[in-house]
Amino acid sequence: VKLFDKAEDEAKALKDEYTSTEHLLAALAQDKGGAGEAFKSSGVTRDRVMAVLKDVRGSARVTSQDPEGTYRALE
């Protein structure tokens, strides 16, 4: 539950209307448990997640329930 709360905080900080997978990823990067430790050992930090996120989405905000479809990140 705390992870989802943190993800929601990330969404609010970015002024997004929906909580999305990218917010969960940023929250996981700060996790004090096993997932966070795995991220940390791989060099994944919140700052790095946010930098890549900015590259992918620019100044766009999450305003739909399917934001991943609008970024075309995998294409």
All heavy atoms as TSV, in Angstrom:
chain	resi	resn	atom	element	x	y	z
A	1	VAL	N	N	0.825	-1.192	0.000
A	1	VAL	CA	C	0.000	0.000	0.000
A	1	VAL	C	C	0.871	1.259	0.000
A	1	VAL	O	O	0.574	2.212	-0.697
A	1	VAL	CB	C	-0.968	0.004	1.198
A	1	VAL	CG1	C	-1.745	1.291	1.264
A	1	VAL	CG2	C	-1.893	-1.184	1.132
A	2	LYS	N	N	1.940	1.245	0.726
A	2	LYS	CA	C	2.808	2.414	0.760
A	2	LYS	C	C	3.403	2.697	-0.617
A	2	LYS	O	O	3.596	3.852	-0.974
A	2	LYS	CB	C	3.920	2.228	1.789
A	2	LYS	CG	C	3.424	2.282	3.215
A	2	LYS	CD	C	4.559	2.158	4.184
A	2	LYS	CE	C	4.027	2.187	5.602
A	2	LYS	NZ	N	5.108	2.161	6.585
A	3	LEU	N	N	3.686	1.649	-1.366
A	3	LEU	CA	C	4.230	1.822	-2.709
A	3	LEU	C	C	3.240	2.581	-3.588
A	3	LEU	O	O	3.609	3.508	-4.307
A	3	LEU	CB	C	4.568	0.465	-3.334
A	3	LEU	CG	C	5.072	0.515	-4.767
A	3	LEU	CD1	C	6.422	1.227	-4.836
A	3	LEU	CD2	C	5.186	-0.876	-5.328
A	4	PHE	N	N	1.975	2.206	-3.510
A	4	PHE	CA	C	0.959	2.881	-4.314
A	4	PHE	C	C	0.741	4.321	-3.852
A	4	PHE	O	O	0.497	5.202	-4.670
A	4	PHE	CB	C	-0.350	2.091	-4.302
A	4	PHE	CG	C	-0.250	0.803	-5.067
A	4	PHE	CD1	C	-0.176	-0.403	-4.401
A	4	PHE	CD2	C	-0.209	0.795	-6.451
A	4	PHE	CE1	C	-0.067	-1.589	-5.098
A	4	PHE	CE2	C	-0.091	-0.391	-7.163
A	4	PHE	CZ	C	-0.024	-1.582	-6.481
A	5	ASP	N	N	0.850	4.548	-2.550
A	5	ASP	CA	C	0.761	5.918	-2.029
A	5	ASP	C	C	1.907	6.765	-2.566
A	5	ASP	O	O	1.711	7.913	-2.978
A	5	ASP	CB	C	0.785	5.929	-0.498
A	5	ASP	CG	C	-0.478	5.347	0.116
A	5	ASP	OD1	O	-1.524	5.290	-0.566
A	5	ASP	OD2	O	-0.412	4.941	1.296
A	6	LYS	N	N	3.101	6.203	-2.571
A	6	LYS	CA	C	4.264	6.923	-3.087
A	6	LYS	C	C	4.117	7.171	-4.587
A	6	LYS	O	O	4.464	8.246	-5.081
A	6	LYS	CB	C	5.550	6.139	-2.782
A	6	LYS	CG	C	6.818	6.849	-3.166
A	6	LYS	CD	C	6.996	8.136	-2.384
A	6	LYS	CE	C	8.254	8.844	-2.810
A	6	LYS	NZ	N	8.279	10.217	-2.332
A	7	ALA	N	N	3.600	6.197	-5.310
A	7	ALA	CA	C	3.372	6.370	-6.751
A	7	ALA	C	C	2.358	7.483	-6.993
A	7	ALA	O	O	2.524	8.303	-7.897
A	7	ALA	CB	C	2.888	5.063	-7.373
A	8	GLU	N	N	1.334	7.536	-6.171
A	8	GLU	CA	C	0.344	8.610	-6.300
A	8	GLU	C	C	0.985	9.968	-6.003
A	8	GLU	O	O	0.694	10.957	-6.678
A	8	GLU	CB	C	-0.823	8.355	-5.358
A	8	GLU	CG	C	-1.972	9.312	-5.572
A	8	GLU	CD	C	-3.188	8.950	-4.747
A	8	GLU	OE1	O	-3.400	7.755	-4.466
A	8	GLU	OE2	O	-3.932	9.876	-4.402
A	9	ASP	N	N	1.872	10.011	-5.024
A	9	ASP	CA	C	2.601	11.248	-4.725
A	9	ASP	C	C	3.448	11.686	-5.923
A	9	ASP	O	O	3.537	12.880	-6.225
A	9	ASP	CB	C	3.502	11.070	-3.502
A	9	ASP	CG	C	2.729	10.915	-2.206
A	9	ASP	OD1	O	1.515	11.251	-2.172
A	9	ASP	OD2	O	3.334	10.452	-1.215
A	10	GLU	N	N	4.071	10.718	-6.592
A	10	GLU	CA	C	4.869	11.023	-7.787
A	10	GLU	C	C	3.979	11.624	-8.876
A	10	GLU	O	O	4.364	12.594	-9.528
A	10	GLU	CB	C	5.575	9.772	-8.319
A	10	GLU	CG	C	6.658	9.225	-7.425
A	10	GLU	CD	C	7.899	10.109	-7.374
A	10	GLU	OE1	O	8.065	11.000	-8.232
A	10	GLU	OE2	O	8.718	9.888	-6.471
A	11	ALA	N	N	2.802	11.049	-9.065
A	11	ALA	CA	C	1.870	11.562	-10.069
A	11	ALA	C	C	1.457	12.996	-9.739
A	11	ALA	O	O	1.435	13.868	-10.615
A	11	ALA	CB	C	0.639	10.657	-10.166
A	12	LYS	N	N	1.158	13.238	-8.483
A	12	LYS	CA	C	0.763	14.583	-8.066
A	12	LYS	C	C	1.899	15.580	-8.265
A	12	LYS	O	O	1.666	16.710	-8.700
A	12	LYS	CB	C	0.326	14.576	-6.608
A	12	LYS	CG	C	-1.008	13.906	-6.386
A	12	LYS	CD	C	-1.362	13.875	-4.910
A	12	LYS	CE	C	-2.665	13.130	-4.684
A	12	LYS	NZ	N	-2.982	13.000	-3.254
A	13	ALA	N	N	3.114	15.175	-7.967
A	13	ALA	CA	C	4.273	16.056	-8.125
A	13	ALA	C	C	4.469	16.455	-9.587
A	13	ALA	O	O	4.932	17.557	-9.872
A	13	ALA	CB	C	5.532	15.383	-7.581
A	14	LEU	N	N	4.102	15.556	-10.491
A	14	LEU	CA	C	4.229	15.835	-11.918
A	14	LEU	C	C	2.958	16.468	-12.494
A	14	LEU	O	O	2.870	16.681	-13.698
A	14	LEU	CB	C	4.562	14.543	-12.679
A	14	LEU	CG	C	5.932	13.950	-12.389
A	14	LEU	CD1	C	6.051	12.561	-13.002
A	14	LEU	CD2	C	7.030	14.862	-12.924
A	15	LYS	N	N	1.989	16.715	-11.615
A	15	LYS	CA	C	0.703	17.291	-12.016
A	15	LYS	C	C	-0.040	16.404	-13.016
A	15	LYS	O	O	-0.729	16.899	-13.925
A	15	LYS	CB	C	0.884	18.708	-12.552
A	15	LYS	CG	C	1.409	19.673	-11.507
A	15	LYS	CD	C	1.550	21.068	-12.074
A	15	LYS	CE	C	1.947	22.112	-11.075
A	15	LYS	NZ	N	3.035	21.921	-10.231
A	16	ASP	N	N	0.124	15.099	-12.864
A	16	ASP	CA	C	-0.563	14.144	-13.718
A	16	ASP	C	C	-1.945	13.838	-13.136
A	16	ASP	O	O	-2.136	13.866	-11.923
A	16	ASP	CB	C	0.246	12.848	-13.839
A	16	ASP	CG	C	1.514	13.041	-14.656
A	16	ASP	OD1	O	1.539	13.929	-15.518
A	16	ASP	OD2	O	2.480	12.292	-14.423
A	17	GLU	N	N	-2.879	13.540	-14.010
A	17	GLU	CA	C	-4.248	13.265	-13.587
A	17	GLU	C	C	-4.460	11.813	-13.174
A	17	GLU	O	O	-5.416	11.510	-12.474
A	17	GLU	CB	C	-5.215	13.641	-14.708
A	17	GLU	CG	C	-5.211	15.132	-15.010
A	17	GLU	CD	C	-6.122	15.502	-16.165
A	17	GLU	OE1	O	-7.045	14.723	-16.491
A	17	GLU	OE2	O	-5.902	16.577	-16.750
A	18	TYR	N	N	-3.588	10.929	-13.635
A	18	TYR	CA	C	-3.690	9.503	-13.331
A	18	TYR	C	C	-2.344	8.997	-12.834
A	18	TYR	O	O	-1.299	9.511	-13.220
A	18	TYR	CB	C	-4.085	8.699	-14.579
A	18	TYR	CG	C	-5.468	8.986	-15.088
A	18	TYR	CD1	C	-5.688	9.977	-16.031
A	18	TYR	CD2	C	-6.562	8.271	-14.621
A	18	TYR	CE1	C	-6.957	10.258	-16.504
A	18	TYR	CE2	C	-7.837	8.531	-15.090
A	18	TYR	CZ	C	-8.032	9.524	-16.025
A	18	TYR	OH	O	-9.285	9.789	-16.493
A	19	THR	N	N	-2.392	7.967	-12.012
A	19	THR	CA	C	-1.176	7.289	-11.586
A	19	THR	C	C	-0.900	6.186	-12.600
A	19	THR	O	O	-1.778	5.388	-12.913
A	19	THR	CB	C	-1.338	6.695	-10.170
A	19	THR	OG1	O	-1.670	7.760	-9.278
A	19	THR	CG2	C	-0.063	6.022	-9.705
A	20	SER	N	N	0.323	6.159	-13.116
A	20	SER	CA	C	0.673	5.253	-14.203
A	20	SER	C	C	1.878	4.394	-13.821
A	20	SER	O	O	2.452	4.546	-12.748
A	20	SER	CB	C	0.966	6.088	-15.451
A	20	SER	OG	O	1.223	5.274	-16.556
A	21	THR	N	N	2.277	3.527	-14.740
A	21	THR	CA	C	3.400	2.629	-14.493
A	21	THR	C	C	4.691	3.393	-14.214
A	21	THR	O	O	5.517	2.951	-13.426
A	21	THR	CB	C	3.617	1.682	-15.680
A	21	THR	OG1	O	3.746	2.450	-16.885
A	21	THR	CG2	C	2.458	0.714	-15.819
A	22	GLU	N	N	4.878	4.539	-14.845
A	22	GLU	CA	C	6.099	5.313	-14.613
A	22	GLU	C	C	6.169	5.830	-13.185
A	22	GLU	O	O	7.244	5.911	-12.605
A	22	GLU	CB	C	6.191	6.466	-15.607
A	22	GLU	CG	C	5.027	7.426	-15.533
A	22	GLU	CD	C	4.575	7.910	-16.893
A	22	GLU	OE1	O	4.367	7.073	-17.789
A	22	GLU	OE2	O	4.452	9.136	-17.028
A	23	HIS	N	N	5.018	6.138	-12.604
A	23	HIS	CA	C	4.987	6.587	-11.215
A	23	HIS	C	C	5.336	5.427	-10.282
A	23	HIS	O	O	6.035	5.610	-9.284
A	23	HIS	CB	C	3.610	7.159	-10.871
A	23	HIS	CG	C	3.185	8.251	-11.816
A	23	HIS	ND1	N	2.100	8.111	-12.647
A	23	HIS	CD2	C	3.717	9.466	-12.082
A	23	HIS	CE1	C	1.963	9.216	-13.372
A	23	HIS	NE2	N	2.948	10.047	-13.049
A	24	LEU	N	N	4.842	4.243	-10.631
A	24	LEU	CA	C	5.192	3.052	-9.852
A	24	LEU	C	C	6.684	2.762	-9.943
A	24	LEU	O	O	7.323	2.393	-8.947
A	24	LEU	CB	C	4.391	1.841	-10.328
A	24	LEU	CG	C	2.922	1.824	-9.936
A	24	LEU	CD1	C	2.176	0.736	-10.687
A	24	LEU	CD2	C	2.781	1.634	-8.431
A	25	LEU	N	N	7.259	2.932	-11.112
A	25	LEU	CA	C	8.687	2.703	-11.298
A	25	LEU	C	C	9.506	3.673	-10.440
A	25	LEU	O	O	10.458	3.271	-9.778
A	25	LEU	CB	C	9.053	2.845	-12.776
A	25	LEU	CG	C	10.483	2.531	-13.156
A	25	LEU	CD1	C	10.815	1.073	-12.840
A	25	LEU	CD2	C	10.718	2.808	-14.623
A	26	ALA	N	N	9.119	4.935	-10.435
A	26	ALA	CA	C	9.814	5.929	-9.610
A	26	ALA	C	C	9.665	5.594	-8.134
A	26	ALA	O	O	10.620	5.733	-7.356
A	26	ALA	CB	C	9.281	7.329	-9.897
A	27	ALA	N	N	8.499	5.132	-7.735
A	27	ALA	CA	C	8.273	4.746	-6.339
A	27	ALA	C	C	9.111	3.522	-5.978
A	27	ALA	O	O	9.702	3.460	-4.893
A	27	ALA	CB	C	6.789	4.480	-6.102
A	28	LEU	N	N	9.172	2.544	-6.871
A	28	LEU	CA	C	9.982	1.348	-6.630
A	28	LEU	C	C	11.463	1.690	-6.485
A	28	LEU	O	O	12.175	1.069	-5.695
A	28	LEU	CB	C	9.809	0.334	-7.759
A	28	LEU	CG	C	8.607	-0.581	-7.664
A	28	LEU	CD1	C	8.425	-1.349	-8.955
A	28	LEU	CD2	C	8.755	-1.527	-6.491
A	29	ALA	N	N	11.916	2.670	-7.231
A	29	ALA	CA	C	13.323	3.064	-7.168
A	29	ALA	C	C	13.685	3.633	-5.798
A	29	ALA	O	O	14.859	3.662	-5.430
A	29	ALA	CB	C	13.632	4.084	-8.259
A	30	GLN	N	N	12.682	4.048	-5.036
A	30	GLN	CA	C	12.912	4.600	-3.700
A	30	GLN	C	C	12.568	3.608	-2.589
A	30	GLN	O	O	12.723	3.918	-1.415
A	30	GLN	CB	C	12.045	5.848	-3.512
A	30	GLN	CG	C	12.346	6.931	-4.519
A	30	GLN	CD	C	11.333	8.037	-4.426
A	30	GLN	OE1	O	11.400	8.840	-3.512
A	30	GLN	NE2	N	10.390	8.073	-5.347
A	31	ASP	N	N	12.097	2.430	-2.967
A	31	ASP	CA	C	11.646	1.430	-2.007
A	31	ASP	C	C	12.788	0.962	-1.109
A	31	ASP	O	O	13.917	0.795	-1.571
A	31	ASP	CB	C	11.060	0.236	-2.771
A	31	ASP	CG	C	10.471	-0.809	-1.867
A	31	ASP	OD1	O	9.606	-0.456	-1.045
A	31	ASP	OD2	O	10.873	-1.986	-1.985
A	32	LYS	N	N	12.484	0.764	0.145
A	32	LYS	CA	C	13.492	0.312	1.113
A	32	LYS	C	C	13.575	-1.214	1.183
A	32	LYS	O	O	14.454	-1.766	1.821
A	32	LYS	CB	C	13.167	0.848	2.507
A	32	LYS	CG	C	13.073	2.356	2.583
A	32	LYS	CD	C	14.418	2.997	2.534
A	32	LYS	CE	C	14.288	4.485	2.794
A	32	LYS	NZ	N	15.048	5.301	1.891
A	33	GLY	N	N	12.665	-1.899	0.493
A	33	GLY	CA	C	12.633	-3.352	0.519
A	33	GLY	C	C	13.475	-3.985	-0.572
A	33	GLY	O	O	14.385	-3.365	-1.134
A	34	GLY	N	N	13.152	-5.211	-0.889
A	34	GLY	CA	C	13.910	-5.987	-1.860
A	34	GLY	C	C	13.943	-5.387	-3.250
A	34	GLY	O	O	14.983	-5.384	-3.908
A	35	ALA	N	N	12.806	-4.871	-3.702
A	35	ALA	CA	C	12.762	-4.282	-5.047
A	35	ALA	C	C	13.666	-3.065	-5.121
A	35	ALA	O	O	14.423	-2.897	-6.078
A	35	ALA	CB	C	11.333	-3.902	-5.407
A	36	GLY	N	N	13.594	-2.225	-4.123
A	36	GLY	CA	C	14.435	-1.028	-4.099
A	36	GLY	C	C	15.904	-1.374	-4.046
A	36	GLY	O	O	16.732	-0.722	-4.700
A	37	GLU	N	N	16.245	-2.398	-3.286
A	37	GLU	CA	C	17.643	-2.837	-3.205
A	37	GLU	C	C	18.120	-3.381	-4.545
A	37	GLU	O	O	19.257	-3.134	-4.951
A	37	GLU	CB	C	17.810	-3.881	-2.096
A	37	GLU	CG	C	17.704	-3.299	-0.696
A	37	GLU	CD	C	18.750	-2.219	-0.424
A	37	GLU	OE1	O	19.920	-2.383	-0.804
A	37	GLU	OE2	O	18.364	-1.183	0.162
A	38	ALA	N	N	17.251	-4.112	-5.234
A	38	ALA	CA	C	17.613	-4.637	-6.562
A	38	ALA	C	C	17.830	-3.492	-7.547
A	38	ALA	O	O	18.786	-3.513	-8.329
A	38	ALA	CB	C	16.521	-5.580	-7.072
A	39	PHE	N	N	16.958	-2.503	-7.486
A	39	PHE	CA	C	17.124	-1.332	-8.343
A	39	PHE	C	C	18.432	-0.635	-8.022
A	39	PHE	O	O	19.211	-0.305	-8.915
A	39	PHE	CB	C	15.958	-0.356	-8.144
A	39	PHE	CG	C	14.733	-0.662	-8.956
A	39	PHE	CD1	C	14.325	-1.962	-9.192
A	39	PHE	CD2	C	13.963	0.357	-9.461
A	39	PHE	CE1	C	13.193	-2.235	-9.925
A	39	PHE	CE2	C	12.825	0.100	-10.196
A	39	PHE	CZ	C	12.444	-1.202	-10.435
A	40	LYS	N	N	18.663	-0.410	-6.744
A	40	LYS	CA	C	19.859	0.306	-6.299
A	40	LYS	C	C	21.125	-0.408	-6.751
A	40	LYS	O	O	22.064	0.219	-7.245
A	40	LYS	CB	C	19.841	0.455	-4.781
A	40	LYS	CG	C	20.965	1.288	-4.224
A	40	LYS	CD	C	20.824	1.416	-2.707
A	40	LYS	CE	C	21.962	2.207	-2.126
A	40	LYS	NZ	N	21.829	2.352	-0.665
A	41	SER	N	N	21.154	-1.727	-6.617
A	41	SER	CA	C	22.344	-2.482	-7.005
A	41	SER	C	C	22.575	-2.460	-8.514
A	41	SER	O	O	23.688	-2.677	-8.983
A	41	SER	CB	C	22.266	-3.923	-6.495
A	41	SER	OG	O	21.272	-4.649	-7.183
A	42	SER	N	N	21.515	-2.168	-9.260
A	42	SER	CA	C	21.622	-2.065	-10.718
A	42	SER	C	C	21.838	-0.626	-11.175
A	42	SER	O	O	21.898	-0.362	-12.374
A	42	SER	CB	C	20.346	-2.605	-11.368
A	42	SER	OG	O	20.182	-3.966	-11.061
A	43	GLY	N	N	21.919	0.291	-10.229
A	43	GLY	CA	C	22.152	1.694	-10.573
A	43	GLY	C	C	20.895	2.469	-10.913
A	43	GLY	O	O	20.967	3.585	-11.425
A	44	VAL	N	N	19.731	1.894	-10.635
A	44	VAL	CA	C	18.472	2.569	-10.922
A	44	VAL	C	C	18.087	3.422	-9.709
A	44	VAL	O	O	17.909	2.909	-8.625
A	44	VAL	CB	C	17.338	1.567	-11.231
A	44	VAL	CG1	C	16.028	2.284	-11.483
A	44	VAL	CG2	C	17.717	0.690	-12.408
A	45	THR	N	N	17.982	4.717	-9.932
A	45	THR	CA	C	17.576	5.645	-8.875
A	45	THR	C	C	16.362	6.432	-9.355
A	45	THR	O	O	16.059	6.459	-10.556
A	45	THR	CB	C	18.702	6.641	-8.547
A	45	THR	OG1	O	18.929	7.462	-9.716
A	45	THR	CG2	C	19.987	5.941	-8.142
A	46	ARG	N	N	15.704	7.092	-8.428
A	46	ARG	CA	C	14.565	7.929	-8.804
A	46	ARG	C	C	15.006	9.005	-9.790
A	46	ARG	O	O	14.323	9.279	-10.781
A	46	ARG	CB	C	13.928	8.569	-7.584
A	46	ARG	CG	C	12.738	9.448	-7.952
A	46	ARG	CD	C	12.282	10.345	-6.809
A	46	ARG	NE	N	11.170	11.182	-7.229
A	46	ARG	CZ	C	11.299	12.334	-7.895
A	46	ARG	NH1	N	12.493	12.788	-8.218
A	46	ARG	NH2	N	10.240	13.038	-8.241
A	47	ASP	N	N	16.149	9.612	-9.537
A	47	ASP	CA	C	16.641	10.673	-10.424
A	47	ASP	C	C	16.861	10.166	-11.842
A	47	ASP	O	O	16.520	10.845	-12.812
A	47	ASP	CB	C	17.928	11.284	-9.881
A	47	ASP	CG	C	17.705	12.096	-8.622
A	47	ASP	OD1	O	16.536	12.490	-8.351
A	47	ASP	OD2	O	18.680	12.352	-7.904
A	48	ARG	N	N	17.408	8.973	-11.961
A	48	ARG	CA	C	17.636	8.410	-13.302
A	48	ARG	C	C	16.318	8.059	-13.980
A	48	ARG	O	O	16.150	8.280	-15.175
A	48	ARG	CB	C	18.542	7.189	-13.219
A	48	ARG	CG	C	19.968	7.580	-12.805
A	48	ARG	CD	C	20.864	6.409	-12.728
A	48	ARG	NE	N	21.463	6.256	-14.062
A	48	ARG	CZ	C	22.338	5.316	-14.364
A	48	ARG	NH1	N	22.716	4.453	-13.455
A	48	ARG	NH2	N	22.848	5.242	-15.562
A	49	VAL	N	N	15.374	7.510	-13.199
A	49	VAL	CA	C	14.049	7.203	-13.743
A	49	VAL	C	C	13.394	8.482	-14.245
A	49	VAL	O	O	12.862	8.531	-15.357
A	49	VAL	CB	C	13.154	6.512	-12.685
A	49	VAL	CG1	C	11.703	6.453	-13.148
A	49	VAL	CG2	C	13.670	5.114	-12.370
A	50	MET	N	N	13.466	9.539	-13.459
A	50	MET	CA	C	12.829	10.803	-13.834
A	50	MET	C	C	13.504	11.427	-15.058
A	50	MET	O	O	12.835	12.015	-15.902
A	50	MET	CB	C	12.816	11.771	-12.657
A	50	MET	CG	C	12.035	11.251	-11.445
A	50	MET	SD	S	10.372	10.665	-11.811
A	50	MET	CE	C	9.530	12.215	-12.007
A	51	ALA	N	N	14.817	11.287	-15.171
A	51	ALA	CA	C	15.530	11.831	-16.334
A	51	ALA	C	C	15.107	11.117	-17.613
A	51	ALA	O	O	14.860	11.759	-18.647
A	51	ALA	CB	C	17.038	11.717	-16.129
A	52	VAL	N	N	15.012	9.810	-17.554
A	52	VAL	CA	C	14.586	9.041	-18.728
A	52	VAL	C	C	13.128	9.358	-19.047
A	52	VAL	O	O	12.758	9.520	-20.209
A	52	VAL	CB	C	14.801	7.528	-18.502
A	52	VAL	CG1	C	14.133	6.714	-19.601
A	52	VAL	CG2	C	16.279	7.209	-18.409
A	53	LEU	N	N	12.324	9.459	-18.021
A	53	LEU	CA	C	10.915	9.798	-18.211
A	53	LEU	C	C	10.774	11.141	-18.919
A	53	LEU	O	O	9.979	11.282	-19.848
A	53	LEU	CB	C	10.207	9.834	-16.860
A	53	LEU	CG	C	8.738	10.214	-16.862
A	53	LEU	CD1	C	7.932	9.262	-17.725
A	53	LEU	CD2	C	8.207	10.217	-15.446
A	54	LYS	N	N	11.571	12.102	-18.526
A	54	LYS	CA	C	11.526	13.417	-19.175
A	54	LYS	C	C	11.922	13.306	-20.647
A	54	LYS	O	O	11.323	13.954	-21.504
A	54	LYS	CB	C	12.446	14.393	-18.457
A	54	LYS	CG	C	12.369	15.784	-18.988
A	54	LYS	CD	C	13.242	16.744	-18.207
A	54	LYS	CE	C	13.134	18.144	-18.795
A	54	LYS	NZ	N	13.983	19.101	-18.109
A	55	ASP	N	N	12.912	12.463	-20.946
A	55	ASP	CA	C	13.315	12.255	-22.338
A	55	ASP	C	C	12.192	11.622	-23.163
A	55	ASP	O	O	11.991	11.971	-24.321
A	55	ASP	CB	C	14.551	11.358	-22.420
A	55	ASP	CG	C	15.827	12.065	-22.005
A	55	ASP	OD1	O	15.830	13.312	-21.930
A	55	ASP	OD2	O	16.825	11.361	-21.751
A	56	VAL	N	N	11.485	10.680	-22.550
A	56	VAL	CA	C	10.441	9.951	-23.271
A	56	VAL	C	C	9.197	10.799	-23.470
A	56	VAL	O	O	8.652	10.862	-24.560
A	56	VAL	CB	C	10.073	8.639	-22.532
A	56	VAL	CG1	C	8.838	7.990	-23.137
A	56	VAL	CG2	C	11.239	7.669	-22.551
A	57	ARG	N	N	8.764	11.468	-22.417
A	57	ARG	CA	C	7.494	12.170	-22.533
A	57	ARG	C	C	7.610	13.684	-22.630
A	57	ARG	O	O	6.617	14.368	-22.849
A	57	ARG	CB	C	6.553	11.763	-21.413
A	57	ARG	CG	C	6.811	12.370	-20.068
A	57	ARG	CD	C	5.773	11.865	-19.088
A	57	ARG	NE	N	5.629	12.753	-17.952
A	57	ARG	CZ	C	4.747	12.610	-17.007
A	57	ARG	NH1	N	3.896	11.606	-17.049
A	57	ARG	NH2	N	4.687	13.450	-15.998
A	58	GLY	N	N	8.791	14.210	-22.467
A	58	GLY	CA	C	8.964	15.658	-22.555
A	58	GLY	C	C	8.154	16.361	-21.493
A	58	GLY	O	O	8.177	15.977	-20.336
A	59	SER	N	N	7.378	17.344	-21.900
A	59	SER	CA	C	6.567	18.081	-20.939
A	59	SER	C	C	5.132	17.575	-20.893
A	59	SER	O	O	4.283	18.167	-20.221
A	59	SER	CB	C	6.572	19.570	-21.281
A	59	SER	OG	O	5.996	19.763	-22.565
A	60	ALA	N	N	4.856	16.477	-21.591
A	60	ALA	CA	C	3.501	15.918	-21.594
A	60	ALA	C	C	3.137	15.431	-20.202
A	60	ALA	O	O	3.990	15.020	-19.420
A	60	ALA	CB	C	3.414	14.766	-22.598
A	61	ARG	N	N	1.852	15.489	-19.915
A	61	ARG	CA	C	1.348	15.012	-18.633
A	61	ARG	C	C	0.462	13.797	-18.869
A	61	ARG	O	O	-0.038	13.591	-19.976
A	61	ARG	CB	C	0.547	16.124	-17.952
A	61	ARG	CG	C	1.421	17.293	-17.551
A	61	ARG	CD	C	0.665	18.456	-16.916
A	61	ARG	NE	N	-0.477	18.078	-16.118
A	61	ARG	CZ	C	-1.713	18.506	-16.359
A	61	ARG	NH1	N	-1.978	19.294	-17.371
A	61	ARG	NH2	N	-2.710	18.127	-15.580
A	62	VAL	N	N	0.261	13.006	-17.830
A	62	VAL	CA	C	-0.634	11.862	-17.914
A	62	VAL	C	C	-2.051	12.386	-17.726
A	62	VAL	O	O	-2.438	12.794	-16.639
A	62	VAL	CB	C	-0.300	10.799	-16.840
A	62	VAL	CG1	C	-1.315	9.661	-16.883
A	62	VAL	CG2	C	1.098	10.261	-17.042
A	63	THR	N	N	-2.802	12.392	-18.816
A	63	THR	CA	C	-4.172	12.893	-18.777
A	63	THR	C	C	-5.181	11.851	-19.249
A	63	THR	O	O	-6.351	12.154	-19.419
A	63	THR	CB	C	-4.316	14.164	-19.647
A	63	THR	OG1	O	-3.909	13.842	-20.976
A	63	THR	CG2	C	-3.469	15.312	-19.101
A	64	SER	N	N	-4.697	10.623	-19.485
A	64	SER	CA	C	-5.591	9.536	-19.890
A	64	SER	C	C	-5.226	8.280	-19.117
A	64	SER	O	O	-4.191	8.219	-18.470
A	64	SER	CB	C	-5.469	9.273	-21.392
A	64	SER	OG	O	-4.257	8.607	-21.671
A	65	GLN	N	N	-6.092	7.293	-19.239
A	65	GLN	CA	C	-5.827	6.035	-18.549
A	65	GLN	C	C	-4.838	5.163	-19.309
A	65	GLN	O	O	-4.420	4.127	-18.815
A	65	GLN	CB	C	-7.135	5.278	-18.323
A	65	GLN	CG	C	-8.034	5.976	-17.332
A	65	GLN	CD	C	-9.323	5.221	-17.076
A	65	GLN	OE1	O	-9.584	4.170	-17.652
A	65	GLN	NE2	N	-10.136	5.757	-16.203
A	66	ASP	N	N	-4.433	5.556	-20.510
A	66	ASP	CA	C	-3.465	4.808	-21.315
A	66	ASP	C	C	-2.361	5.738	-21.815
A	66	ASP	O	O	-2.173	5.919	-23.013
A	66	ASP	CB	C	-4.162	4.138	-22.504
A	66	ASP	CG	C	-3.211	3.326	-23.351
A	66	ASP	OD1	O	-2.212	2.795	-22.822
A	66	ASP	OD2	O	-3.450	3.231	-24.577
A	67	PRO	N	N	-1.565	6.314	-20.901
A	67	PRO	CA	C	-0.544	7.258	-21.333
A	67	PRO	C	C	0.581	6.598	-22.115
A	67	PRO	O	O	1.186	7.227	-22.977
A	67	PRO	CB	C	-0.025	7.849	-20.026
A	67	PRO	CG	C	-0.262	6.775	-19.020
A	67	PRO	CD	C	-1.554	6.134	-19.458
A	68	GLU	N	N	0.836	5.319	-21.838
A	68	GLU	CA	C	1.920	4.634	-22.527
A	68	GLU	C	C	1.672	4.605	-24.032
A	68	GLU	O	O	2.596	4.634	-24.827
A	68	GLU	CB	C	2.100	3.210	-21.992
A	68	GLU	CG	C	2.608	3.150	-20.572
A	68	GLU	CD	C	1.518	3.309	-19.523
A	68	GLU	OE1	O	0.313	3.405	-19.872
A	68	GLU	OE2	O	1.849	3.369	-18.338
A	69	GLY	N	N	0.403	4.548	-24.431
A	69	GLY	CA	C	0.053	4.536	-25.840
A	69	GLY	C	C	0.351	5.853	-26.536
A	69	GLY	O	O	0.535	5.898	-27.741
A	70	THR	N	N	0.414	6.934	-25.781
A	70	THR	CA	C	0.642	8.236	-26.394
A	70	THR	C	C	2.139	8.569	-26.520
A	70	THR	O	O	2.502	9.403	-27.335
A	70	THR	CB	C	-0.040	9.370	-25.604
A	70	THR	OG1	O	0.485	9.393	-24.276
A	70	THR	CG2	C	-1.536	9.155	-25.548
A	71	TYR	N	N	2.985	7.934	-25.732
A	71	TYR	CA	C	4.423	8.259	-25.778
A	71	TYR	C	C	5.130	7.561	-26.912
A	71	TYR	O	O	6.174	8.001	-27.358
A	71	TYR	CB	C	5.116	7.884	-24.463
A	71	TYR	CG	C	4.543	8.540	-23.250
A	71	TYR	CD1	C	4.563	7.888	-22.036
A	71	TYR	CD2	C	3.970	9.794	-23.299
A	71	TYR	CE1	C	4.033	8.481	-20.909
A	71	TYR	CE2	C	3.423	10.395	-22.185
A	71	TYR	CZ	C	3.462	9.721	-20.983
A	71	TYR	OH	O	2.931	10.296	-19.891
A	72	ARG	N	N	4.612	6.410	-27.325
A	72	ARG	CA	C	5.225	5.615	-28.387
A	72	ARG	C	C	6.682	5.280	-28.047
A	72	ARG	O	O	7.541	5.269	-28.912
A	72	ARG	CB	C	5.114	6.341	-29.717
A	72	ARG	CG	C	3.641	6.617	-30.096
A	72	ARG	CD	C	3.502	7.452	-31.310
A	72	ARG	NE	N	4.043	6.699	-32.438
A	72	ARG	CZ	C	4.144	7.209	-33.642
A	72	ARG	NH1	N	3.764	8.434	-33.875
A	72	ARG	NH2	N	4.663	6.492	-34.619
A	73	ALA	N	N	6.941	5.037	-26.781
A	73	ALA	CA	C	8.308	4.797	-26.296
A	73	ALA	C	C	8.929	3.547	-26.913
A	73	ALA	O	O	10.126	3.516	-27.146
A	73	ALA	CB	C	8.301	4.675	-24.772
A	74	LEU	N	N	8.130	2.526	-27.158
A	74	LEU	CA	C	8.679	1.281	-27.683
A	74	LEU	C	C	8.907	1.344	-29.184
A	74	LEU	O	O	9.629	0.528	-29.737
A	74	LEU	CB	C	7.763	0.107	-27.333
A	74	LEU	CG	C	7.620	-0.164	-25.840
A	74	LEU	CD1	C	6.643	-1.306	-25.606
A	74	LEU	CD2	C	8.958	-0.479	-25.215
A	75	GLU	N	N	8.311	2.311	-29.835
A	75	GLU	CA	C	8.503	2.434	-31.278
A	75	GLU	C	C	9.797	3.148	-31.516
A	75	GLU	O	O	10.434	3.190	-32.460
A	75	GLU	CB	C	7.328	3.184	-31.902
A	75	GLU	CG	C	6.055	2.370	-31.832
A	75	GLU	CD	C	4.852	3.133	-32.392
A	75	GLU	OE1	O	5.032	4.120	-33.119
A	75	GLU	OE2	O	3.754	2.723	-32.087
